[in-house]
Amino acid sequence: MRNHADTYETTLLDFRDHLKLERSMSPNTIAAYTSDIRKFFAQLRSDGIAPADAATDDIARFLETQVAAGVTKRSQSRIISSVKALYRFLDAEGLLAENPCDKLSTPRINPYLPTVLSVEEVLRILDSVDLSLPEGHRNRAMLEVLYSCGLRVSELVNLKISDLFLDEQFIRVFGKGSKQRLVPIGEPAVRAVRLYLETRRQTAVQKAAEDILFLNRRGGRLTREMVFHIVKEQAAAAGISKNVSPHTFRHSFATHLVENGADLRVVQQMLGHESILTTEIYTHIDTRKWQETILKYHPSRT
């Protein structure tokens, strides 16, 4: 995020997009969460504290002012959920050294576990792309890269041709704060990108997008919203009923690595997480999976 006067509003808009596009929350819930965070940001602004720099004490003080103002216990619970959701979002975006809500003394709320696709579901989505369409090879390459490299949607739309090292099978990614990392790219994704590059040469490219990998039909940079739309349409075409977004491919990438024994530190580096605590959510997802399996197949179950 930017260290300017619009930091609070930019953060709030990004968070609202996250609630709508990735969490698929209802308009009423989004409005309530947004209202809560706007009040929280008013306190931070008065103290000259950027959202990503808030400490546990700053959050606790805000909650205390809401209690003193006489908000109901139900509203208190929602406010806590709003603030925790905000900092989960900022943490997932790689903007926090540590999550200030981790040390917050509040009633426990069940952790948010993201939607994850099985390997079979990922393959169904990839195979459902119609390569005969003008945008077919582009869409297939985007989905392959999302899953193979675990990119954020912002990293995908900003990926440059000059950041591809396909012969060596890695790409250079610039994440939040322009932090650079090198990420391996699998052979299926390499093949898909090469095929797309052949069709891309037939596109009249806008001057500002000459080095941008994934282009829209007018030869310009794809927007985040366009990628969300493409992913959701492709998931529907594959008959997937889950709430699928670009981040779902990132979550699935990380979960499948952890399930197959990848070191958590390696996964952290590939995802570009500042804190290992953010990456540890994928161990919870893995735990949930084997817990469900045990409860389903254990001979003592009723």
N, C-alpha and C positions, 0 to 999 in steps of 0.2 A: 504494500500500500504506500501512498505518497505522504511525505511529511509536509503537507500544505494544509491550508484552511479547509479544503474539501475532504480531508482524510475521513472524517466521521461519516459524511454523506456517501462517499464512495464505498466505504466499508459496509454501510447499511444497505446500499443498493446491491452490492455483491452478495451479501448475506440473504437478502430477499430473493434474489435470483436462485440461490442455492436451495432455499426452502421450497420454491415453486418448481424448479426444474429437476432437482435431484431428490428432494424429500417428498415431492408431490403432495404437499400439505394443502388443506382447503384454504380458500380465500380468507375466511374468518380467522383461522389459526394464524395465517401469515400476517394478517392485519394486527392481531393481538401481539405476536412476537415482535413485529416491527415497532409497535407502540412502546412495548417494554424496553427495547434496546434504544429507542430514541430518547427515552427518559434517562437511561443509564449513560448514554453518550453526553447528555446535557451536563451531568455531574462531571464526567471526565473532561469535557471541554472547559468547564469552569475552573478545573484544577490544572489545566494544561497538560493532560495525559493522553497520549495516543491510545486507541483501542488495543493495539498489540503490546503496549507497554504497561497495561494495567496489572496491578498486583492483587493477590488474594485479599488483602486488607481493603483495597478500593472497592472490590465487589461486595465484600461483607458490609462495608459502610453504606453502600447503595441499598442493599437488602434491608439494613436497619432503618433507613429513612422511609422505605416503603411500609415497613411494619408500623413505624411511628405515625405514618399518615393514615393508618387505619384500614389498609387493604385487607380483604378477607383471606383466610387461610388457603382457599382455592386459588385466589389470585397470586398469593405468595408462591404457591407451588408452581404456577405457570411462569411467573417471573424467573424463578430459579431455572426452570426448564429452558426459557428463552436465553438466559445468559450462558448456560452450559452449552446449548446448541450453537451459540455464536462462537464460543471458544473452541468447540470441537471443529467447527468450520475453519477458523483461523489456523488451528493446529494442523488440520489436514492440508491446508494450503501452504504449509511450510513457513508460517509467519511468526511462530512462537518458539522461544528457546525451551519453555516449559509452559504447560497449561495451568493458569492460576486457579482454575476451578478444581484441580486435583487436590488441593489442600483446603478447600472450602468446607467448613463444618456445617453441612446442611443434611436434611434427610436424604437417604440414598434413593437415587432414581435409576431404574434399570438402564444400563448402557445401550446406546444406539448401535445396533449392528447392521451394517450396510447390506443391501441386496447383493448376492453373489450368484453367478451363473455356474452351472456344472460345465465340465469340459465338453460334454455332449451338446449342451445348449449353445455354447460358444461356437462350436463347429456348425450347428444348424443355422445360426445367424450368418456366419461367414459364407456357407454354401448357398444361402438363399439369395445372395446378391445376383442380379441379372446382369451379366457381363456384356450383353448385347446392347444395353442402354448406353447413351453417350457418357453418363456419369458412373457407369458400372465399375470400371477399373479403379476409378478414384475412390469410390465408396468402399470397395473391397480392400484397397490398400490402407485406407484410414482405419478400418476396423482391425485389420491385421496388426497395424502399428500400435493401436491402442492396447490390444491384448498382449502383443509380443514385448512391448516396452513399458507398459504400465504408466503411460503419460497422462497428465492432467489435460483437460480439453484446451486450456490456454496454451499449453506447451505444444499441443498438436497443431493448432492453427498458426502458431508462430514458427513451426519447424521449417528450416531452410534446406534447400538442395545442397548448399555448401556445408551443412552439418551432417550429411550422409557419408558414411564410409562403408559402403555396402560390400566391397571386396573383403574388408577386414571384419565385417559383421558387427559394427557398432554405430551408434549415432551420438551426436553431441546435443545435449538438451540444456536450454537456459530456463531455469525454473524461477520461482519467486525471488525477487531481489537480484535478478540476473545471475544467480548462482549457477555455475556450470557443472554438469556431471556427464559422464560417459556411460551409455546404457547399451548392453548387447541387444542385437536384433536377430531373431530367428530366421531360418532359411525360408519358411513360407511367407513371412513378411517381406523379406528381401525380394523374392520372386514377384510378389504383388506390387511392390513399389517400382520395380524395373518395368513391369508391364504398364503401370500407370504412367511412368515417365515417357513411354513411347506415345501414348495417346495425348499426353500433356503438350507435346511438341506441336500438336495440331490446333492448340488454343492460342488466340490472340491475347497475349499477356499484358496487363496494365503495367506502366513503367515502374510504379512503386512496389510491384509484386513479382518482379523478375526472378528473385531468388527464393520466393515462397514456394514450398512444395505443393500444398493442397490448395487448388484454386476453385472459385465458383465459375458459373457458366460465362460470366462476363470477364473472366481473366483476372479477377481480384482476389483478395484474401477472404477465406471463409470466416464467418462470424461464429461465435460460440453457439448462438441460437440455432444456426443452420446445422451445426454438427449434432446438437441435441435432437433436432427434428429428423435428421437422417438416421440416427441410431434408433430412435423410437419407431420409425416407419419400418426399418429393417427387422427389428425384433418382432413387430407385429406380423410382418411377412413370413417370418420363421415360425409363427404360432407360439411365441413365448408370451405367457400371461404375466410374468413378473414385471415390476416397474424398472425398466432398463434405461440407463443413461450412459453417456460416455464414461462417467466415473465407475459405473458397474464393471466395465472392462478392466479398469485399474484395480478395483477391489478383487475381481476374479483372478487377475494376474498374480497379485500378492498372495491371495489365499491358496491358489494352486501351488505356488512355490513353497509356502510353509507346509502344506499338506504332504509335499513330496520331500521334505527334509531340508529345505534351504535354510542356511544360517540367517537368523533374524537381522543381524547387522548388515549382511549383504542385501537383504530385501530393503532395509532402511536406506541404504545408499542408492539403490536403484530407483526407489520412489522419491528420493530427495527430501526425506523427512528430517527436520532439525533434531527431533527428539525420538529416541527409541520407544518411548511410551506411546507415541502415535502409531508406530508400526505394530505394537503389541496387540492391537485390536484384532489382528489377523490370527493370533493364537487363540483368542476368545472364539472366533468363528470356527476354527478348527476343533476346539474343545466342544463347542455346541454340536458339531457334526458327529463326533464319536460318542458323545453323551446320548444323542438321539438313537444312534445305532445300538448302544448297549441296552438302553431302555426298551428298544423294540425287540431285540433278540435274546435278552437275558432270560434263562429258563424260569426264573422266579416271578416274572411279570404276570399280572392277572389280565 
